[in-house]
Amino acid sequence: MTFNFSAGPAMLPPEVIEQIRADLPEWHWRGVGQGASVMELSHRGRAFEELIAEAEADLRALLAIPANYRVLFMQGGAWGQFAAVPLNLLREDEVAAYAVTGGWSESAAKEAARFGRIEIVARGEAPGYTTIPPRSAWAAFPERLAYVALCSNETVHGNEIHDLAAFARDLPAPLVVDASSHFLSRPMPVAECGLIYAGAQKNVGPAGVTIVIVREDLLGRSGRVIPSVLDYAVMAKANSLFNTPPTFAIYAVALTLQWIKRQGGLAAMEARAIERSQALYAAIDRSRLFRAPVAPAFRSRMNVVFETGDPARDAAFVRFAEARGLSGLKGHRSRGGLRASIYNAMPMAGVEALIAAIEAFEAGEAQHG
Ligand SMILES: *Cc1c(COP(=O)(O)O)cnc(C)c1O
């Protein structure tokens, strides 16, 4: 048995992989063979149009998305959204506020600065980003504020905003959230946010599709000329079928949404995420060799960052774990150390195997000095 702790593209539920296998070479939609795989069929065909509509309906039900929000299936990844957000929302005479709480929000702010004026209103402490500045510690918002952007789960540094509603409260402008790496691991206060986006390949599917949930009044807000494929108004008008969408990726996301529903929805996902992450952090905190640097109140349930403090030992642990069938534990290249990504699809057995590896490695190190 092997367990894949990759941060993304990440493991999918085995049931989803089995369903994909069963749908090859011929896709069956609602029990009817389509004569080809989903990869080989028109996105304008009835089956695919029903599939994407069902995926949207499932997503709306899971997240309780209000009727005045549009759901878009886009391409270009979260990086595409780093640009699409200012292009769609930021007028020439306005300023966007960014909270930088880790590597991804830093990249989002830098990319946005290429397309308009931004101001950093909160900055976590680099290089570790082991805490997240609360709203009360943020700088005053600039005049002519277009939106406020943050990343609710920093995949590289392993911190997570656990009370997003508190960050959204009393903002003078819409909140824009990069939720890529914890999307659908917990309920979200969608109605408190202006826009939420997530690349699928962390928690809800394969690479190639990015989900955008945007409040209707923000469509076309900037009045700027933007590439049609990045234009929320264009994509919304076409129900995400403006041009050829990533059909296979959307199909796999649809299967994953059905899987989440069968498991009991986001309450079940959240309960499991709490169980997995608490067990793993507790084991790291017990250890005298490993440590988890992120302060407990800000620890991510999805991306558990840990380290020995010695890069050679971290590398030795990666090899030790690989030999036990545990892959993907090397920290992000920008940060080093170790990282276990334990998304929705990771079973508790995987976490238990990792804890056993941590304990066995530590016992071996103690023996050999
Ligand atoms: C992975 C990730 C990104 C980048 O996603 P791409 O699909 O590679 O563009 C951005 N933000 C967060 C939080 C991520 O986890």
The ligand as a Gaussian input file, in Angstrom:
#p B3LYP/6-31G(d) Opt

LIG

0 1
 C       -1.169000      25.653000      -6.147000
 C       -1.630000      26.983000      -5.733000
 C       -1.605000      28.068000      -6.604000
 C       -1.065000      27.968000      -8.020000
 O       -1.891000      27.159000      -8.786000
 P       -1.613000      26.925000     -10.356000
 O       -2.783000      26.079000     -10.751000
 O       -0.301000      26.221000     -10.480000
 O       -1.615000      28.234000     -11.034000
 C       -2.082000      29.283000      -6.141000
 N       -2.565000      29.421000      -4.908000
 C       -2.602000      28.393000      -4.043000
 C       -3.140000      28.606000      -2.670000
 C       -2.143000      27.146000      -4.426000
 O       -2.183000      26.114000      -3.565000

